[in-house]
Amino acid sequence: MSSEIAFPSPQHRRHGSSAGQPLTRRDGVLKVTGRATYAADNHPEGMLYAVTAVSSIARGRVTALDVKAAKAHPGVVEVLTPANRPPLSHDPDEKIPPFGFRVEVLQDDTVRYVNQPIALVIAETLEAATEGAALLNPQYEVESARTRLENGERFDTPAVGVGAPSRTAYGDVEAGLAAAVRVTEADYITPPQYHNAMEPHAVVAQWDGDRVTLDMPNQALALSCAAYAAYFGIPAGNVLIRSPFLGGGFGSKAILNGPQILAILAARMLDRPVKLALTRAQMYGPVGHRGQTWQKLRLGTDGEGRLTALHHHVLAATSSFDEFMEPAANASLPLYASPAILAEHDGLRLDTGTPGPMRAPGEASGSAALEVAMDEAAIACGMDPLEFRLANYAETEPGSGKPFSSKSLRECYAEGAKRFGWSGRPLEPRQMRDENGFLVGWGMGTAVFHCPHFPAEARATLRADGTALVETAGADMGQGAWTALAQIAAEALGLDPDQVELHSGISSLPDGGIAGGSGHTASAGLALHNAGVDAIARLAELATADPASPLFGAGNIGVEARNGRLHRRDDEGRSESYAEILARAGRTEVVGTAKAARDPAVAQAHAMFSHGAVFAEVKVDPDLGQVRVTRLVGAFAAGRIINPRLVRSQYFGGMIWGISFALQEEAVTDRRTGRIMNADLAEYHVPVNADVPSLDAILIPEDDPYVNPLGVKGVGEIGITGTVGAIANAVWHATGVRARHFPIRIEDLLVNQ
């Protein structure tokens, strides 16, 4: 494979277009024709295959492995176990910040969850490695599995998520509840959910002395290079990660995991390339998931339906050996104007793999409960749910008092309600039926998501032929990042997007930051923009200092870059092409570089969020209790839109995930053994085409001058928040039954009829 990953430009020209145009994906043709090379598609000469042997118990220890039988299998080269695993330079039980987790890399014979790696079999073929793993026939000393609320170990935790405080308080919640005319109190449960990206976690590892090349899906290239270097005792510059295509990640592919580390270790031990790809079932364990939550909300309201207090308590499940917990209660902090808010978390240790960031971590689970609680409070006050939310609209961030950098939530409410037809909604439930006698319900939920910005770097090269090469080590998980980033660069360079070649997806390029938190377009995009501006400035220096140029002497006046030419600001008729400037200077190229980060002073002064509102229609069979979502309308304000085609796709994906969360998605655990009983895509239900209703995403214009110089916000995760609650509230409106356990089950509706 080439040392750099180049992504072709679209074959159609749109003169003068750049950011803001609905261009098709640069990588689309490669993907639909099967020419996109994912990690497991790489087959270097002499490559071996590794298969992880995993535990079938949730708690105990491995007492025996039949290594002799496995190694006797034709084709098996080696079997790694705790008895012969080569040492690592970093203790796997010590976290590597900022996103480090404790990992299982055969450091001992302890078993802490089902699907934990207990051995690694390396063979000449995948079949031999798979059969060798089966021959290990592990024997266990089994301890009783802690799999549920009743037998888990509760504990206090100082932090949740990635370093967020476990408790945040504004005002006096108990006083606010005591002063309330009405108090709405209810409990909600969200289930464990597992990453099911189309591409499983995989790696192809090749060593050359003390240097290693890793073909793997990765959302954080620079951070991962440093972490792998720590484990193997080599400089970070000796780790090269190639990750041009990711078949989905959802947060899980920014985190190092045990199976991949073991495969890299095996490649060094055997001095041959090694490939490992997890099976679908093996992804339910060592690579993170959304942890289960038990949530209690108490909302106090006065006689006019305004909040007097909001208390959101979460008991969040984590593993027996690590501390990542869903920061679900924090979903109640940035949205509604309550004078008193308390968001707090407790932990519950279970014998499970460690949860991790999964698309909209905290916000997805927390907003699901919050939006149902807001609906319940609205009904208790005799108010329309939309009017209740408007009555509790926050003009500034609750608690901090910081102004929102830009906020169009009122417009989201108004445009979404208008498009959906909300004004025709009866207040009481069970008032609407369709022509087939199905109960019809309408519900809504507010969507919100923070706007992180990660430090990033980029390089832009203007070439003698008038085209440009732009480079940053970013990641595209399928959302179209390569296309949007190239559009941003093209705008800064004054070129059409098809005149810009993008190189990305390899760690040797300038650090593109992290593809997570819906912050990648803003982070890597600003770096590319700044690099483009720097390249134009260097080109302008050549022209304005050259007496032969029509731009000579325009240094103080300035020039503008447009359509591959520099124009004097004071005289449009005096211009020169990039190619002419470089040719006369005897240069083949001019290079601009840049770093980009958020201004801490701006972040301190402003609260930065994307906002939206989702409206849902459901139909429920009155006899069978079957629920179908028939319509979703989402209106979102997310700053400047770089590519509306890609943005709508992201909104649709988020809302579809909301359907999954509300009605389908749940990992079912055998309480006796700790095994996940539906660890496949046949029984772990996610939406298919037949489940997807009419989808409508409204892009609300928003000019945010503070979030970053580009005004760009993220869109990948906000579509989930709001949608889950909207569907649950629509189910109540159709049936009169308030479901507080996700996913909403048929039996929940039938039992409560």
Number of C-alpha atoms within 10 A of each C-alpha: 9 6 12 17 19 18 19 18 20 19 9 10 12 13 11 15 19 25 24 16 17 18 22 18 22 21 22 15 14 14 15 9 8 9 10 16 16 20 27 18 13 16 13 15 8 10 19 27 24 35 27 28 27 22 23 18 25 26 25 18 19 18 12 13 18 15 20 12 14 25 21 13 15 14 19 25 21 21 25 22 21 15 11 9 19 16 11 16 13 16 15 18 14 11 15 19 10 9 18 18 24 18 25 22 27 24 18 14 17 18 26 23 29 24 25 28 24 26 27 27 29 31 26 18 16 20 14 22 30 20 18 31 28 16 19 20 15 19 14 19 13 15 13 15 24 23 22 18 16 8 13 19 17 16 11 11 16 13 18 24 19 18 12 12 16 22 18 15 14 17 15 15 22 17 13 23 23 13 15 20 16 19 22 21 14 15 15 21 20 25 20 18 20 23 22 21 17 11 20 24 28 24 31 29 29 23 21 12 9 12 16 23 18 25 25 27 31 35 30 26 30 25 23 23 20 17 22 22 20 17 17 20 13 16 14 18 14 19 25 22 27 28 28 28 23 26 17 22 25 23 23 26 28 22 19 22 20 19 32 24 19 24 30 25 23 27 23 22 13 14 14 18 25 28 31 26 24 20 15 16 16 22 21 26 22 24 25 25 28 29 27 24 29 23 23 19 23 21 27 27 25 17 10 11 23 25 29 28 28 30 23 23 22 26 25 25 32 28 23 19 17 16 23 25 33 32 29 32 32 25 24 23 22 20 21 23 24 25 17 22 27 23 23 20 28 21 26 24 24 26 27 31 26 28 28 27 26 24 24 27 24 24 27 32 31 28 27 32 32 28 27 29 24 25 28 20 25 21 17 14 21 13 17 17 22 22 13 21 25 16 16 18 16 19 15 19 19 21 17 13 13 16 16 21 20 22 24 21 24 16 18 25 25 16 20 26 21 12 14 20 12 17 10 9 15 14 14 14 19 17 15 18 16 10 6 7 12 19 23 27 28 29 27 31 32 31 31 27 28 20 20 19 27 18 17 25 26 30 25 31 24 26 17 18 15 19 21 26 20 27 31 27 30 35 30 25 22 17 19 23 23 26 27 29 29 30 29 27 33 31 22 24 34 22 24 23 32 22 20 25 21 25 22 28 30 28 27 20 21 22 25 33 28 26 26 27 24 22 22 28 29 30 30 34 29 31 32 35 31 26 28 31 22 22 25 26 19 15 22 24 16 19 28 21 14 16 10 11 17 17 27 17 16 18 14 7 11 16 24 17 24 18 19 21 19 25 23 22 16 11 11 11 10 15 20 18 17 25 20 16 24 21 14 13 14 10 13 13 20 20 20 21 21 20 20 24 17 18 13 8 8 14 17 10 15 19 23 26 24 26 30 29 31 31 29 31 25 26 25 24 18 18 9 11 20 15 22 19 21 15 18 28 24 31 29 31 29 29 27 21 26 26 23 17 16 23 22 21 16 22 25 22 18 23 29 25 24 25 29 22 28 23 23 19 24 22 23 17 17 14 13 12 20 24 25 19 13 17 20 17 11 8 14 18 16 18 16 9 7 6 14 18 17 11 17 20 20 18 21 20 15 19 18 20 14 20 26 23 14 20 19 26 30 26 27 26 28 32 32 31 32 31 35 34 35 30 34 34 32 28 31 24 26 28 25 18 19 18 19 19 17 23 21 20 16 15 12 16 22 15 9 11 12
